[in-house]
Amino acid sequence: MNHDNSLAEHPVIRNLEDFDQNSGNWGERLLFNNRAWVVLACTLLTFAMAYQAFGISLNAAFEKMIPTKHPFIANYLDNRTQLGGLGNTLRIAIENKKGNIYDAAYLEVVKKVTDEMFLYPGVDRPYMKSLWTPAVRWTGVTEDGLDGGPVIPDDYDASPESVEQVRINVERSGEIGQLVAGNLKSSIVLVPLQEVAADTGKRIDYRDLSEKLEKIRSTYESDDLSIHITGFGKIVGDLIGGLQQVLIFFVTAALVCTAVLFWFTRCLRSTMLVVMCSMGAVIWLLGALPSIGFELDPYSILVPFLVFAIGMSHGAQKMNGVMQDIGRGTHKLIAARYTFRRLFLAGVTALLADGVGFAVLMLIDIKVIQDLAITASIGMAALIFTNLVLLPILLSYTGVSATGAARSLKSEAEDSSDKQHTKHKLWAFLDLFTQRKYALIAVVVSAVLGSAAFLVSLQLKIGDTGAGAPELRADSRYNRDNAFMVDNYSASSDTYVVMVKTPEYQCGTYNTILSVNELETQLRLLPGVESTNSLAALTKQASAGLNEGSLKWYDIPRSQDLLNALITRAPRELFNQNCNLLTLYVYLKDHKADTLDSVVAVVESFAKQHNSEETTFLSAAGNAGIEAATNIVVKRANVQMLILVYAAVIVLAFITFRSWQAVVCAVLPLMLTSALCEALMVYLNIGVKVATLPVIALGVGIGVDYALYMLTVMLSRLRNGDSLSEAYYQALVFTGRVVVLTGVTLGIAVATWGFSPIKFQADMGILLAFMFVWNMLGALILLPALAHFLMRPATQKNTAS
């Protein structure tokens, strides 16, 4: 390999006196001729941001997790004040393992749990329900007509007679299957939550709420009783509670990266500088968040590690460049400036591509993803200063160890041999892909893999693919509690609520109730629907009850006067005070994407046929309705996001290289990885949802880093007349080893997340590890193969012309 051109561009200069301090562009001169000021400014900023970082909080907000501008959510928010308990709701099931609910000791525990949760800040108390709340009532037919009252009467005294009266009242209440389990062994305390506590004016602290729930569980659980808790608040609480283990994986991954980097360089000082600068970007990020009013949530908590990982990748490239120049005898300051010249543009372009990969997430109308996008973009901006500017300047002061420099020089000498048989075996193998035979094989195999992956990716689901909380493991306590709810209650925790708007005081007209009944009948036929509840169902039950329980009368009464009499005694959750809003509850077996899609299709089709000036059917409240809206937004955003991130990467690459051939060589391997990643998601049964959507964009942004560093060297060599094989081999020698190092190291580091108890972190770890490795392979194999057909040395072009 001939290095004359490289040495001409960056000659070995041992003495500073022989170096022109005014060489390089204005940016290089500004930074390196004022090194001390740059270091001082960055140091002061780091200390200031570290102090600010102590003010960061960790929490989540229900409304930040939902697409507030989607029509479904807009309908819910418009009517939220009249739909208590249909958004962010906890369900606490108390089970009597050695008997049933008709037990004085059991009922006393239910009372205590109800009282404790009633007093908790942020509970929407008017809509709270349990056997002990006045809103839970029974209705019966007596000789004097309809009668009713609270399920647990005011004169309850825990005597056998009182308990027997409770049993009678429960049977007449219609709550069996909803608030009371079908086997009568458990009952639910339903706790709707406000986003902002009315009595304190503060948002709910989900960590504190989760600790409160666990305290209740530990206090009242025994050999006789067990407690099961589900709901958004508990999911978030469990995620926040599990973040201590997330930090363990963060530290593990950081240690793996550091150890491998030191093994590669044998230089402790430069390794620690790379780690310090990468960690500096994390500190800048964490300090900036409270300054702009942001907080970390269970989804954005992984961003600091991604910033650190990306920083390690870019830092290793800078350190490798400095080490090679110092190994050849160049002064450490000059070596740092040479590396800055060669790699700054590629580094900035790569970080901008990373930032764009995050920034396009801003288009998704889900606040938690938008916050993640802003958080990650701040991290990318910090890396431009800490790893592309500060690190080379610090290396210009410290240099590298003699051992590291000698090792680098030895490796370069071995790699740069002109004799093919003495080349490093891996580099010699990769160099084969610049030849037509192997290039053709690589392109054809990639095309076949990409086509197969694309066909498999067509089966990719939008939304959750399993029951329970997909963010947690299937065997987690939460998902076991959720399974208990599904097994014991026909009114499951997955509730889709249709809102029916009518003119004021017209919600109880015969035609309106008849239409609601027709929709309810259609929904009951769906395999994913367990049961339904509405004013239509209540009127049919009451009609039969008023006629000695005869099922011949189980129908909607045609008499408006009779309907009015029945409606006056109906529970408030079925219609509002002004009687211009009805609610149809649809209880689902799960919230899988297929289940939600089927319900949405039926409701929307019915609404299109039956909406009129008098009656309007609106989707959707309830956690399943909100999930359905989220899936619709994510599905649309997934396509938009990929188009935009690829468009941005193409533009950035073209601005950097001014060559459409180079852009094609950089982008096609990324597209292959994207297709393979989606196929892997299908294989692993991972749906596209709020937690996984950022990973897909991230894979494109981070993946282009490898190609940009390789192409920077390749294009420089080709323009100086080297053959493609020589140019590619020079790129392997200069940046390829670090591409392999970072690709494998980061892949291994994030793969450790696969053991996390938090399922969405494990999913992200597997997908990121896959993309790190495949993007590395694309840059090392497919890129030179494509270059064989698209790129030619400048001298050959001149000769041809």
C-alpha positions in Angstrom: 0.0 0.0 0.0 1.4 3.4 -1.0 1.1 6.1 1.6 2.9 8.9 -0.4 -0.3 10.8 -1.0 -1.3 10.5 2.7 2.1 11.7 3.9 2.0 14.6 1.4 -1.3 15.8 2.8 -0.3 15.2 6.5 3.5 15.0 6.6 5.2 13.7 9.8 6.3 16.8 11.7 8.1 16.1 15.0 8.8 19.7 16.1 6.1 22.4 16.6 8.5 25.0 15.2 8.2 23.3 11.8 4.4 23.4 11.7 2.4 26.3 10.3 0.0 27.3 13.1 -2.1 29.2 10.6 -2.7 26.1 8.4 -6.1 24.4 8.3 -9.5 26.1 8.0 -10.6 29.0 10.2 -12.5 26.6 12.6 -9.4 24.6 13.3 -7.3 27.7 13.8 -9.9 29.2 16.2 -10.1 26.1 18.3 -6.5 24.8 18.4 -4.9 28.3 18.7 -7.1 28.9 21.8 -7.0 25.4 23.3 -6.8 26.5 26.9 -9.9 28.7 26.6 -11.8 25.9 25.0 -10.9 23.5 27.8 -11.7 26.0 30.5 -15.1 26.8 29.0 -16.0 23.1 28.6 -14.8 22.4 32.2 -16.9 25.2 33.7 -19.9 24.2 31.6 -19.5 20.6 32.7 -19.5 21.5 36.4 -22.5 23.8 35.9 -24.4 21.1 34.2 -23.5 18.5 36.8 -24.9 20.8 39.4 -28.1 21.4 37.3 -28.4 17.6 36.8 -29.2 17.1 40.5 -32.5 18.9 39.9 -33.7 16.4 37.3 -36.8 14.4 38.2 -38.0 11.0 37.0 -41.8 10.6 36.4 -44.4 10.1 33.7 -47.6 11.7 32.7 -50.6 9.9 31.3 -51.5 12.6 28.7 -47.8 12.6 27.5 -48.3 8.9 26.5 -51.3 9.5 24.2 -51.8 11.3 20.9 -53.8 14.3 22.1 -54.7 15.6 18.7 -56.1 12.3 17.3 -59.9 12.5 16.9 -60.5 9.6 19.3 -58.5 11.3 22.0 -60.0 14.7 21.2 -63.4 13.2 21.7 -62.3 11.7 25.0 -60.8 14.9 26.2 -63.8 17.0 25.2 -66.0 14.8 27.4 -63.5 13.8 30.1 -65.3 15.7 32.9 -68.3 13.5 32.3 -66.4 10.3 31.9 -64.7 9.7 35.2 -62.7 6.6 35.5 -62.3 5.9 31.8 -58.7 7.0 31.3 -56.0 6.6 33.9 -57.6 4.1 36.3 -56.2 1.6 38.8 -58.0 -1.7 39.6 -57.1 -3.3 42.9 -58.6 -6.8 43.2 -58.7 -8.3 46.8 -59.0 -12.0 46.7 -60.2 -14.3 49.6 -58.2 -17.4 48.9 -60.0 -19.5 51.6 -63.5 -18.4 51.1 -65.6 -15.8 49.3 -66.3 -12.1 49.6 -69.2 -12.7 52.0 -67.0 -12.7 55.0 -66.8 -9.9 57.6 -63.0 -9.9 57.9 -62.7 -9.8 54.1 -65.1 -6.9 53.8 -63.2 -5.0 56.5 -60.0 -5.3 54.5 -61.9 -4.0 51.4 -63.1 -1.1 53.5 -59.6 -0.2 54.7 -58.1 -0.4 51.2 -61.0 1.8 49.9 -60.4 4.4 52.6 -56.6 4.5 52.1 -56.9 5.0 48.4 -59.8 7.5 48.8 -57.5 9.8 50.7 -54.6 9.5 48.3 -53.9 12.8 46.4 -54.9 12.7 42.8 -57.7 10.2 43.1 -60.9 11.2 41.3 -63.0 10.5 44.3 -66.5 11.0 42.9 -65.9 8.2 40.4 -64.1 5.8 42.7 -66.0 2.5 43.2 -65.8 -0.5 45.5 -68.4 -2.5 47.5 -68.1 0.3 50.1 -68.7 3.4 48.0 -72.2 4.8 47.9 -72.2 4.9 44.1 -72.3 1.1 43.9 -76.0 0.4 44.3 -78.5 -2.4 44.0 -81.9 -2.2 42.3 -84.8 -4.5 42.8 -88.4 -5.0 42.2 -90.6 -5.1 45.3 -94.4 -5.1 46.0 -94.1 -1.3 46.1 -92.3 -1.0 42.8 -88.6 -0.4 42.1 -86.4 -0.1 45.2 -82.6 0.2 45.7 -79.7 1.4 47.9 -76.0 1.0 48.4 -74.6 -2.5 48.3 -73.3 -2.3 51.8 -76.2 -0.6 53.7 -75.7 2.2 56.2 -76.7 -0.1 59.1 -74.0 -2.8 58.3 -72.5 -4.0 61.5 -70.5 -7.1 60.4 -73.0 -9.5 61.9 -74.0 -12.6 60.0 -77.3 -11.0 59.1 -75.6 -7.9 57.7 -73.2 -10.0 55.7 -76.2 -12.0 54.3 -77.9 -8.7 53.3 -74.7 -7.7 51.5 -74.9 -11.0 49.6 -78.4 -10.3 48.5 -77.6 -6.7 47.5 -74.6 -7.9 45.4 -76.7 -10.3 43.5 -79.2 -7.6 42.8 -76.6 -5.0 41.9 -75.5 -6.3 38.5 -71.9 -6.0 39.6 -71.0 -9.7 39.4 -68.5 -10.0 36.6 -67.6 -6.3 36.8 -66.8 -5.2 40.4 -67.2 -8.7 41.8 -65.6 -11.8 40.4 -67.8 -14.4 38.8 -66.6 -17.0 41.4 -67.4 -14.6 44.2 -63.9 -15.0 45.7 -62.7 -11.4 45.0 -63.9 -7.8 44.4 -62.3 -4.7 42.9 -61.5 -1.3 44.3 -61.7 0.9 41.2 -59.5 4.0 41.6 -59.6 6.6 38.8 -56.7 9.1 38.8 -56.5 12.8 37.9 -53.5 14.0 35.9 -53.2 16.9 38.4 -54.3 16.4 41.9 -57.2 18.8 42.6 -56.2 19.2 46.3 -52.5 19.8 45.7 -52.3 21.2 42.2 -49.3 18.9 41.5 -49.0 16.0 39.1 -49.2 12.5 40.4 -45.8 11.1 41.5 -46.0 7.6 40.1 -43.1 6.3 42.1 -44.8 7.4 45.3 -48.1 5.9 44.1 -46.4 2.6 43.3 -44.8 2.6 46.7 -48.2 3.3 48.3 -49.8 0.4 46.4 -47.0 -2.0 47.4 -47.4 -0.9 51.0 -51.1 -1.7 50.8 -50.2 -5.1 49.3 -47.6 -5.9 52.0 -50.0 -4.7 54.8 -53.0 -6.7 53.9 -51.8 -9.7 52.0 -51.7 -12.9 54.0 -52.2 -16.6 53.7 -55.9 -15.9 53.4 -55.9 -12.8 51.2 -54.0 -11.8 48.0 -54.1 -8.4 46.2 -53.8 -7.9 42.5 -53.2 -4.4 41.0 -53.4 -3.2 37.4 -53.5 0.1 35.6 -51.3 2.6 33.8 -50.2 4.1 37.2 -48.9 0.7 38.3 -47.1 0.0 35.1 -45.3 3.3 35.2 -44.5 2.8 38.9 -43.1 -0.7 38.2 -41.0 0.7 35.3 -39.6 3.5 37.5 -39.0 1.0 40.3 -37.0 -1.1 37.8 -34.8 1.7 36.7 -32.2 0.8 39.3 -31.6 -2.3 37.3 -31.6 -0.3 34.1 -28.7 1.7 35.6 -26.9 -1.5 36.4 -27.1 -2.5 32.7 -26.0 1.0 31.8 -22.9 0.7 33.9 -22.2 -2.8 32.6 -22.4 -1.6 29.0 -20.2 1.3 29.8 -17.6 -0.9 31.4 -17.7 -3.3 28.5 -17.0 -0.4 26.0 -14.2 0.9 28.2 -12.5 -2.5 28.7 -12.6 -3.3 25.0 -11.3 0.2 24.0 -8.4 -0.2 26.4 -7.7 -3.7 25.1 -7.6 -2.3 21.6 -5.4 0.7 22.4 -3.3 -0.4 25.4 -3.4 3.3 26.4 -5.2 4.1 29.6 -5.0 7.9 29.4 -6.6 8.2 25.9 -9.2 5.5 26.8 -10.2 7.5 29.9 -10.3 10.7 27.9 -12.8 9.1 25.4 -14.9 7.8 28.3 -14.7 11.2 30.1 -15.8 13.2 27.0 -18.6 10.8 26.2 -19.8 11.0 29.8 -19.4 14.8 29.6 -22.0 14.8 26.9 -24.3 12.8 29.1 -23.8 15.3 32.0 -24.5 18.2 29.6 -27.7 16.5 28.6 -28.9 15.7 32.1 -28.1 19.3 33.2 -29.9 20.8 30.3 -33.2 19.0 30.8 -34.3 20.6 34.1 -33.1 24.0 32.7 -35.8 23.7 30.0 -38.4 22.1 32.2 -38.0 18.5 31.1 -37.8 15.3 33.1 -36.8 11.8 32.4 -39.5 9.2 32.0 -39.2 5.4 31.6 -38.9 5.7 27.9 -36.3 8.5 27.6 -34.2 7.0 30.5 -32.3 5.0 27.8 -31.2 8.2 25.9 -28.2 9.0 28.1 -26.7 5.6 27.4 -27.3 6.0 23.6 -25.5 9.3 23.8 -22.7 7.7 25.7 -22.5 4.8 23.2 -22.5 7.1 20.2 -19.8 9.2 21.9 -17.6 6.2 22.4 -17.9 5.3 18.8 -16.9 8.8 17.5 -14.3 9.2 20.3 -12.6 5.9 19.3 -12.3 7.2 15.7 -10.6 10.4 16.9 -8.3 8.6 19.3 -7.3 6.1 16.7 -6.4 8.8 14.2 -4.3 10.7 16.8 -2.6 7.4 17.9 -1.6 6.5 14.3 -0.1 9.9 13.6 1.8 9.9 16.9 3.0 6.4 16.2 4.5 7.6 12.9 6.4 10.3 14.9 4.1 13.3 14.5 3.9 15.8 17.4 0.8 15.2 19.6 -0.6 18.7 18.9 -0.1 18.3 15.2 -1.5 14.8 15.2 -4.7 16.1 16.9 -5.0 18.8 14.3 -4.5 16.3 11.5 -7.3 14.1 12.9 -9.6 17.0 13.4 -9.1 17.9 9.7 -9.6 14.4 8.4 -12.7 13.4 10.5 -14.5 16.5 11.7 -16.8 16.8 8.7 -17.6 13.1 8.7 -18.2 13.2 12.4 -20.5 16.3 12.3 -22.4 14.7 9.4 -22.8 11.5 11.3 -24.0 13.2 14.5 -26.4 15.4 12.5 -27.7 12.2 10.9 -28.1 10.7 14.4 -29.9 14.0 15.5 -32.1 13.9 12.4 -33.0 10.3 13.2 -34.3 11.5 16.5 -35.7 14.9 15.3 -38.1 13.3 12.9 -39.8 11.7 15.9 -41.1 15.2 16.6 -43.7 14.7 13.9 -45.3 12.0 16.0 -48.2 13.4 18.0 -47.3 11.6 21.2 -45.6 13.9 23.7 -43.4 11.3 25.3 -41.8 10.5 21.9 -41.5 14.2 21.1 -39.7 14.7 24.5 -37.5 11.8 23.7 -36.6 13.4 20.3 -35.7 16.7 21.9 -33.7 15.0 24.7 -31.7 12.9 22.2 -31.1 15.9 19.9 -29.7 17.8 22.8 -27.4 14.9 23.4 -26.2 14.8 19.8 -25.5 18.6 20.0 -23.5 18.0 23.1 -21.4 15.3 21.4 -20.4 17.6 18.6 -18.5 19.7 21.2 -17.3 17.1 23.6 -16.2 14.4 21.2 -15.4 16.2 18.0 -13.8 19.3 19.5 -12.9 18.8 23.1 -11.5 15.3 22.7 -8.9 16.1 20.0 -7.9 19.2 22.0 -7.4 17.2 25.2 -5.4 14.6 23.2 -3.2 17.4 21.9 -2.2 18.0 25.5 -1.9 14.4 26.8 -0.9 12.5 23.6 -1.0 8.7 24.0 1.2 6.3 25.8 4.4 5.0 24.2 2.9 1.5 24.3 -0.2 2.5 22.5 1.7 4.5 19.9 4.1 1.6 19.3 1.2 -0.9 19.0 -0.6 1.4 16.5 2.6 1.8 14.4 3.1 -2.0 14.4 -0.5 -2.7 13.4 -0.3 -0.1 10.6 3.0 -1.6 9.3 1.4 -5.1 9.3 -1.8 -3.8 7.7 0.0 -1.7 5.1 2.2 -4.4 3.6 2.2 -4.5 -0.2 2.3 -8.3 -0.1 -1.2 -9.8 -0.2 -0.2 -12.9 1.8 1.1 -10.8 4.7 -2.0 -8.7 5.0 -4.1 -9.1 8.1 -6.4 -12.0 7.3 -9.6 -10.0 8.1 -8.6 -7.0 6.0 -7.5 -9.3 3.1 -10.9 -11.0 3.2 -12.9 -7.8 3.3 -10.8 -6.4 0.4 -12.0 -9.2 -1.8 -15.4 -7.4 -2.0 -13.9 -4.7 -4.2 -13.4 -7.4 -6.9 -16.3 -8.1 -9.3 -16.9 -11.7 -8.4 -17.2 -11.2 -4.7 -18.9 -7.8 -5.1 -21.6 -9.4 -7.3 -22.1 -12.2 -4.7 -22.5 -9.6 -1.9 -25.0 -7.5 -3.9 -27.1 -10.5 -5.0 -27.1 -12.0 -1.5 -28.1 -8.6 0.0 -30.9 -8.2 -2.6 -32.3 -11.7 -1.8 -32.0 -11.0 2.0 -33.7 -7.6 1.6 -36.5 -9.0 -0.5 -37.2 -11.8 1.9 -37.0 -9.4 4.9 -39.4 -7.0 3.2 -42.0 -9.8 2.6 -41.7 -10.9 6.2 -41.9 -7.3 7.4 -45.4 -6.9 5.8 -46.6 -9.0 8.7 -45.3 -6.5 11.3 -48.0 -5.6 13.8 -48.7 -2.1 15.0 -49.3 -2.0 18.7 -49.1 -4.7 21.4 -48.8 -8.3 20.3 -49.5 -9.9 23.7 -51.8 -9.6 26.7 -51.0 -7.5 29.7 -48.3 -4.9 29.8 -45.8 -5.5 27.0 -43.3 -3.2 28.7 -42.9 -5.8 31.4 -42.0 -9.5 31.3 -44.8 -12.0 30.8 -44.0 -13.5 34.3 -43.8 -10.1 36.0 -46.0 -9.5 39.0 -48.0 -7.0 37.1 -48.8 -9.3 34.2 -49.7 -12.1 36.6 -52.1 -9.7 38.2 -53.5 -8.8 34.8 -54.0 -12.5 34.0 -56.0 -12.8 37.3 -58.2 -9.9 36.2 -58.8 -11.5 32.8 -59.6 -14.9 34.3 -62.0 -13.7 36.9 -63.9 -10.7 35.5 -66.0 -10.4 32.4 -65.5 -6.6 32.7 -61.8 -6.7 31.9 -59.3 -4.0 32.5 -59.1 -3.5 28.7 -62.1 -1.2 28.1 -63.2 0.5 24.9 -65.8 3.1 25.4 -68.1 4.5 22.7 -69.6 7.9 23.4 -73.0 8.6 22.0 -73.9 12.3 21.8 -77.5 13.5 21.6 -79.4 16.7 22.1 -79.9 17.8 25.7 -82.2 15.5 27.7 -82.7 13.2 24.7 -80.2 10.4 25.5 -83.1 8.2 26.7 -85.3 8.2 23.6 -86.4 4.9 22.2 -84.7 5.3 18.9 -81.4 6.3 20.5 -81.3 3.3 22.9 -82.3 1.0 20.0 -79.3 2.2 18.0 -77.0 1.7 20.9 -78.4 -1.8 21.4 -77.8 -2.6 17.7 -74.1 -1.5 17.9 -73.7 -3.4 21.2 -75.1 -6.6 19.5 -72.6 -6.3 16.7 -69.7 -5.8 19.1 -70.7 -8.8 21.2 -70.2 -11.0 18.1 -66.5 -10.1 17.9 -64.1 -12.8 19.2 -62.1 -10.3 21.1 -65.0 -8.9 23.1 -65.8 -10.5 26.5 -68.9 -8.4 27.4 -70.5 -5.0 27.0 -72.6 -2.7 29.2 -74.8 0.3 28.3 -78.1 1.9 29.0 -79.7 -0.3 26.4 -78.6 -3.4 28.3 -79.8 -2.0 31.6 -83.3 -1.2 30.2 -83.7 -4.8 28.9 -82.7 -6.2 32.3 -85.0 -3.8 34.2 -87.9 -4.5 31.8 -87.6 -8.2 32.6 -87.2 -7.5 36.3 -90.4 -5.5 36.4 -92.2 -8.4 34.9 -91.4 -11.1 37.4 -88.0 -11.8 35.8 -89.6 -13.3 32.7 -87.2 -13.4 29.8 -90.1 -12.8 27.5 -89.9 -9.2 28.5 -86.1 -9.0 28.0 -86.3 -6.2 25.5 -86.2 -2.4 25.3 -89.6 -1.0 26.4 -91.4 0.9 23.7 -93.1 3.1 26.2 -91.1 6.4 26.6 -92.6 6.9 30.1 -91.4 3.5 31.2 -88.0 4.2 29.7 -87.8 7.5 31.6 -88.7 5.7 34.8 -85.9 3.2 34.3 -83.3 5.7 33.3 -83.8 7.8 36.5 -82.5 4.9 38.5 -79.6 4.0 36.1 -76.0 4.4 37.3 -74.4 7.7 36.4 -71.5 6.1 34.4 -74.0 5.1 31.7 -75.2 8.6 30.9 -74.4 12.2 32.1 -76.5 14.6 34.2 -77.8 16.6 31.2 -78.7 13.3 29.4 -76.9 14.3 26.2 -74.1 11.7 26.5 -74.5 7.9 26.6 -71.5 5.5 27.1 -71.2 2.1 25.7 -68.6 0.0 27.5 -66.9 -2.8 25.5 -64.8 -5.1 27.7 -62.0 -6.8 25.7 -60.1 -10.0 26.3 -56.8 -8.1 25.6 -55.5 -5.0 23.9 -53.7 -6.8 21.0 -53.5 -4.9 17.8 -55.9 -7.3 16.0 -58.5 -7.1 18.8 -58.5 -3.3 18.7 -58.6 -3.1 14.9 -61.7 -5.3 14.8 -63.5 -3.1 17.4 -62.5 0.2 15.7 -63.7 -1.2 12.3 -67.1 -2.1 13.6 -67.6 1.2 15.5 -66.5 3.4 12.7 -68.6 1.5 10.1 -71.6 1.7 12.4 -71.0 5.4 13.0 -70.7 6.2 9.3 -74.1 4.5 8.7 -76.1 5.8 11.7 -74.6 9.2 12.7 -77.2 12.0 12.3 -78.1 15.4 13.6 -79.8 13.7 16.5 -77.3 11.0 17.4 -73.5 10.8 17.0 -71.4 7.8 17.8 -67.9 8.8 18.8 -64.7 6.7 19.5 -63.2 6.4 22.0 -62.6 6.5 25.7 -61.2 3.8 28.0 -57.7 2.5 28.0 -58.3 0.3 25.0 -59.8 3.3 23.0 -56.7 5.3 23.8 -54.5 2.4 22.8 -56.4 2.1 19.5 -55.8 5.8 18.8 -52.1 5.4 19.7 -51.8 2.5 17.3 -53.3 4.5 14.4 -50.9 7.4 15.0 -47.9 5.1 15.3 -48.8 3.2 12.1 -49.0 6.5 10.1 -45.9 7.8 11.8 -43.8 4.7 11.1 -44.0 5.2 7.4 -43.5 9.0 7.5 -40.6 8.7 9.9 -38.7 6.3 7.7 -39.2 8.4 4.6 -38.1 11.5 6.4 -35.1 10.1 8.1 -33.8 8.5 4.9 -34.4 11.7 3.0 -32.4 13.7 5.6 -29.6 11.1 5.6 -29.4 11.2 1.8 -29.3 15.1 1.8 -26.6 15.1 4.5 -24.5 12.5 2.8 -24.7 14.3 -0.5 -23.7 17.6 1.0 -20.8 15.9 2.6 -19.5 13.9 -0.4 -21.0 15.7 -3.4 -21.3 12.3 -5.0 -24.6 10.5 -5.7 -22.6 7.3 -6.0 -21.3 7.7 -2.5 -24.8 8.4 -1.2 -26.1 5.1 -2.8 -23.2 3.2 -1.3 -24.0 4.6 2.2 -27.8 4.4 2.1 -28.5 0.9 0.6 -26.8 -1.0 3.4 -29.0 1.0 5.9 -32.1 0.1 4.0 -31.1 -3.6 4.1 -30.7 -3.3 7.9 -34.0 -1.6 8.3 -35.8 -4.4 6.4 -34.0 -7.1 8.4 -34.8 -5.3 11.7 -38.5 -5.3 10.9 -38.4 -9.0 9.9 -36.6 -9.7 13.2 -39.4 -7.8 15.0 -42.0 -10.1 13.3 -39.9 -13.2 14.3 -39.7 -12.0 18.0 -43.3 -11.0 18.0 -42.5 -7.3 18.8 -45.0 -4.8 17.6 -44.3 -1.2 16.5 -45.4 0.9 19.5 -44.3 3.9 21.5 -41.4 2.0 23.1 -40.0 0.5 19.8 -40.7 3.2 17.3 -37.6 5.3 18.2 -35.3 2.3 17.7 -36.2 2.0 14.0 -35.3 5.7 13.4 -32.3 5.4 15.6 -31.0 2.4 13.6 -30.8 4.5 10.4 -29.2 7.5 12.1 -26.5 5.6 14.0 -25.9 3.1 11.2 -24.8 5.8 8.7 -21.9 6.7 11.0 -19.9 3.6 9.9 -20.4 4.3 6.2 -19.5 8.0 6.6 -16.2 7.3 8.2 -15.3 4.6 5.6 -16.4 6.8 2.7 -14.5 9.8 3.9 -11.2 8.0 3.6 -12.2 6.1 0.4 -13.2 9.2 -1.5 -10.1 11.0 -0.5 -7.9 8.1 -1.8 -9.9 7.7 -5.0 -9.6 11.4 -5.8 -5.9 11.1 -5.4 -5.7 8.3 -7.9 -5.7 5.1 -5.8 -7.5 2.1 -7.1 -10.7 1.1 -5.3 -8.9 -1.8 -3.6 -6.2 0.5 -2.4 -8.6 3.2 -1.3 -10.8 0.7 0.6 -7.8 -1.0 2.2 -6.6 2.4 3.3 -10.0 3.1 4.8 -9.9 -0.3 6.6 -6.5 0.5 8.0 -7.4 4.0 9.2 -11.0 3.7 10.3 -12.1 0.1 9.6 -10.6 -1.4 12.7 -12.5 1.1 14.8 -15.7 0.4 12.9 -15.3 -3.3 13.7 -14.4 -2.4 17.3 -17.4 -0.1 18.0 -19.8 -2.3 16.0 -19.0 -5.4 18.0 -18.5 -3.7 21.3 -21.7 -1.7 21.2 -23.6 -4.7 19.9 -22.4 -6.8 22.9 -23.0 -3.9 25.3 -26.6 -3.3 24.4 -27.2 -7.1 24.0 -26.8 -7.3 27.8 -30.1 -5.4 28.0 -31.8 -8.6 26.8 -31.5 -9.8 30.4 -33.4 -6.8 31.8 -36.6 -7.5 33.7 -38.1 -4.5 31.8 -39.3 -6.1 28.6 -39.2 -3.0 26.4 -35.6 -2.4 27.4 -34.8 -6.0 26.5 -36.5 -5.5 23.2 -34.6 -2.3 22.5 -31.3 -4.0 23.4 -31.9 -6.9 21.1 -32.9 -4.6 18.2 -30.1 -2.1 18.7 -27.5 -4.9 19.0 -28.8 -6.4 15.8 -28.6 -3.0 14.0 -25.2 -2.1 15.4 -23.8 -5.4 14.0 -25.6 -5.4 10.7 -24.8 -1.8 9.9 -21.2 -2.6 10.6 -21.3 -5.5 8.2 -23.1 -3.4 5.6 -20.3 -0.8 5.8 -17.6 -3.4 5.6 -19.0 -5.8 2.9 -21.9 -4.3 1.0 -20.5 -0.8 0.8 -17.3 -1.8 -1.1 -19.3 -4.2 -3.3 -21.6 -1.4 -4.4 -18.6 0.9 -4.8 -17.1 -1.6 -7.3 -20.0 -0.9 -9.6 -20.4 2.8 -8.9 -17.1 4.4 -8.0 -13.9 4.8 -10.0 -10.5 6.5 -9.2 -10.1 10.0 -10.6 -7.1 9.1 -12.7 -8.9 6.3 -14.5 -11.8 8.8 -15.2 -9.3 11.2 -16.7 -7.7 8.6 -18.8 -11.1 7.4 -20.1 -12.0 10.9 -21.1 
